[in-house]
Amino acid sequence: MTNFDLEAADLDEDGTVGAAEFVIYKLKEMGKITQEDITLVMKEFEELDVDQSGTLSVSDITLAQSS
């Protein structure tokens, strides 16, 4: 079994972590990505999330591409 060392701050409100968060955590832990990489991708996500819902919809992507 792998040494799993997520901090309580990394968990969702219900004390869980999703697959995407876990993958990002492990890639960062292995040195495959940096916090700067994550910040750049999150900035792009926020720019595409036109309605600021925290998710990307076809509408968000269409609106972002048209501007």
C-alpha positions, 0 to 999 in steps of 0.5 A: 500500500502507498503512503497516503499523506493528504492533509485535512485541508486537502479534503472536501467538506465531507472529508473526501477527496475526488479522483481528479484531486488525488491524481493532481496531488500524486503528480505533484508529490512525484515531482511531475507537476509544480504548483505553478503548473496547477496555477496556470491551468486553474487560471485558464479554467477560470477564464473558460468558466464564464458563468463562474459555476466552478464547472465547464459547460458547452455554453462556457466554452462557446462563449469563451471562444467567441470573445 
